[in-house]
Amino acid sequence: MIKKTTILLLILFVGLSAKAQNKTEKKTPKVGLVLSGGGAKGLAHIGVLKVIDSLGIKIDYIAGTSMGAVIGGLYASGYSGNQLDSIFHQVNFDKLINDDLPRASKAFYERDNAERYAVRLPFDDFKIKLPSALSRGQNTYNLFSTLTLSINETSDFSKLPIPFFCIGTNVETGNQVVLESGDLTQSIMASSALPSLYQPVIINGDVLVDGGVINNYPIGELRAKGMDKIIGVDVQDDLLKRDELTSAPDVLLQINNFRTVNDMKLKAKLTDIYIKPNIKEYNVVSFNEGREIIESGKIATLANLEDFKNLPLRKKEQKLKERVPDSITINNLSIKGNKSYTRAYVLGKLKLKQSGKISYTDFIEGVNNLVATNNFDSFQYKLKHTGASETYDLETHLTETKNTTFLKLGIHFDDLYKSAILVNITKKRLLFKNDIASFDFILGDNVRYNFDYLIDKGFYWSVGFRSSFNTFNKNVSASLLLEDSEIDATGLNKIATELDDQTNQFYLQTLFRKDFAFSIGAEHKRLELSSETFLTDSPDEEYVFEKTDYLSVFGNLKLDTYDNKYFPKKGVYFNGDLHTYLFASNFNKDFDNFSIAKADLGYAFSASHNLAFNIKTSGGFKTGNKSTKTLDFALGGYGNNLINNFIPFIGHDFISLTGNSYVKASFIADYEIFKKHHITLEGNWANIDDDIFDSGEWFSLPDNRGYGLGYAMETLIGPLQVKYSYAPELGQSIWFFNLGFWF
């Protein structure tokens, strides 16, 4: 009996052992994927993922650093390789990296700031400080928040469609931080915050920068997650050879790469399937070569095809439905971090109302409006679905800018004001929490200044004061200075004239429908025109045509949705102005009240990615007493920011066509031959004379025409433009040249 029992137990033990051994043999291996950082080179990860998807390989865990965290985090969220390919081909990386917010999101005075100064530096306690980074990363944050909206409530990254973690570097301690829970957008932002390019990201009190600084290939941490097989993609730079070290940045990059390259020699041996795309000819900012880099990742993966044969397959294809709601309803809204700026101010810039419905596009535009004030270093937000259809709670956190004083610089040359260097001091919160004061001092051939002060109340009435002084020397049309009888007596067509203009305005301004600004105010203008050559033989004597103080009231309505001031591809522009002059000093003895009305209208649109058109028209007239000629309209020249009633008109020199009324039309074709290089072709037509709206001449064929062909290049200090123009009625050509932003 004992023998039988023993035999039965032995048989049972052997059977169970065999069954356990068979079960062990059939255990499905866990496959991990580790993606290294490498900037634009990291786009090769997309090519790798496209092949993995096509093979149906099941990935059980993903680890990434820097660009590897970006691609890996989105893939872990449910996007397929093909979807990532489509997304990154649509991204404008220049705008992403440069934090180039849409022009329409900026307040009018912020647009002027962005389009006038080449350099902007914090300037506190009379010391110049360098910014912590070139970019706040808001455009990048908006993109990632949108892409991860459907899973943004998943705070445990191991609960994502594919478990995921990424690496950040604590910039205070130099230690690595494994980011595997919290907000996915903030985590991948922190892991990819390349020092000096993106500002650090604060998570749980840690100040984090690019994880590649400490661990660019976290294979050990991934293996610790229980992975049996690891696929690794290495897109790091190799060390440069002697003949490749040709500049200081090359040497600095080489030193930075010592540790990561040496680490990779060890970590590559620990990788079961090691993929090294051939992308040496590209660098960390080669985003324009994205297609080629992605293809390199695909080619390198196909070369390792044999290694994938025994890996487990997933049951169904991974593909996230790219779902961004057309509109959202904000249920509850919390704002944290605001100290100097009220809740009403923040909501006003966001254009949000609690429990109000808003399109998702308008929501992002509101975020841009707030960030474009430059009052905040960062604006983080999270939409939490409440369960009701397209209804969310919005949680926001602001980091207010500590620097309130800025030094700004610019440089410019044009054919009217000649060479100029601009030095600006801007102070925010000078007297009130929502005010801004700005002073331009312009040195060069013509010394000038601009002062602006605005208490910004947004849609309420804002209060402002501005003062400016302009001066230049130019041969101007004699009809702007002399009566017809004097012109006949002297026989002069043009007179070498010095113009000095000081203008002071006090105004009230309100905004409506976001892009309209309506202003009313009072103005003092001191206008002086003199000549050293008119009716005098002595160089020490001047003949004074005008030396008058004018007082006027004005109204102005402005709309500006151009996407670019100098090379618009879309948008509408309108600027309507009415000045009524009530008083003039004794120099103008024949003064009587008069008014000047004028308006400009423009419409820009694109026919293709590279070709844009801009159709513009403008006109103006004087009513009341018409004896004061020096404030009449004067056409001629090329450029922006011309004062008083001087209107650009190519084909003719500055201030060469004059009258108390005019109409003008222009058509501009702009072809961007390659990035930031433009060929422009334009024509303008005008009638200008006295009282053309009374005589009907405004509706007749144009008396004045001008055509131009130009080349322009967008530079860091502003546009460089060369323009050849020709006027058929004069039979002459004029070249125009300018460099830098106009001011």
C-alpha angles and dihedrals in degrees: 000000000000090000092053092049092049092049092050092050090048092052091047092049093049090048093050091046092051091047091050091047091050090049091051091050090054095048109130111237118235113238122209128191121208120191121193129214123254110141112237089359086069089074084081086075088071091058089051092050092050090059092044089053093048090053092047093232114174113231114200101184137010129204124184145170128206109326086004087059091051096050093036094048093052092045089049088052090062106270117137124227091254092051091051089049090055093045096051093046088059096048119103099218093188091061090041095053098036093048087233102178117199111274092231090061092064125088114247094258091047089053089055090050093052092046099046109044129063097191129037120185133172109251113189126159088005090295125118113232128192116233116254090241142356092245137034088208095229094140089050091048091050091051095050092044090053094046093049098040094112094056101028093114091063102100096170106071091201086069094059117110084268117022111248146180135174138196130247131179122232100225092201097054104020090232125133120248120206108217109204103138141034125048112357094206093053091045097054089041089055094045091052098040096124106204114256091011100063125024117245120272120228115219122171090343094307119122103222134193136171112329090217088077090072108013120011096170112035098192095139092055090048093049088053088062088072099264116162099188125030127199110199129193116198117195098159123130118262120226113278123242122241094263091050094058095088103141144033092256088053091055093046091049090049092053091048090051096053094089099039094048093048090046090052092056087064099036094049089063089055092054117096095203109023116192119191112177117210098245102131092124091062130072137208093277099042092118091138087067092053095126092055093046092050090049090051089057090051093049093049091051094049088053087063094046094124091061092060097058098092098041119112120260126228120241096234138015115271111238129148117209103239097230122175112161118239090225138006136203116221109218105174124010127196125188121194132178099033113130108145095032123061127233088247090055092051093046091047092055091044090049088224133147122189112253088011125132118237135171114253089237090055090048091057090045088054091052089051091049090056096045092045090065085075088221093116133057091204142000116200122185141172130198112211117195112234096200095255117107111285091338119136143177110229119216116188136180124193129199107200119217110254093200111081099166124068137184113213129187136193140171129205146169129188138155095259108041094023118203121000141170118204124210116184135184116196122187124188123198090019097152103349135029094251103038132105131197124194131183124189120195111190119199125190141071089339116032112216142160140203126196124186131179123178134175098204115215096160109209091009121073110291120202121223145172127192134179130183141173122203131180137170142152119233144147101255132187111278090222089070090059109027140049118247091256091054091049090051091048096049098034090219124148097177134021127201101242139179113214123198119183127180116181128183122185134184112192148165119222135188133182127221133175087013098269102051121089119189119192135182125181153125127272138200116197128183110196124187126179121177141158134207093199103046114100094336135096095194119088089208094062127076130201108221117213097173136009105159141144112218128194119199145157121226147187126202135187119190134182121179124173097149109137090216129022096214104029108022118186097180141005145072129266128196129168119174122180136180122187123184113194112211105170141022131184122253095272088076096059096171094052120142129163117287139163133216121203125186140162139189125202128184137174123192126190139163127239092187140348091282104028123073134169131206121197115193137177133176141171145170145182143189126232130190122021111012102188094100102085103168092079093049122116119280123190128199144086133048132271149060137277095041113166133237112351098333109132126195114243120169120219090043132072122251116290094001102125116054141176142129092258137029147166125207138181129186138181123200128189115195120192116186100212090188135343112321093348115112137189110199129194118186146164132194132191129190148168116208130170141107116308097349091158089058095047095043092238090126089073096047128093111291118269093198127053136172135179130193143190117196146174121212135180126193110228136175091262094046137276122335107209134182117182132182113202134183133193113203095201090055097038090220139110132219130198119216125196133180137165128196137009115321118251 
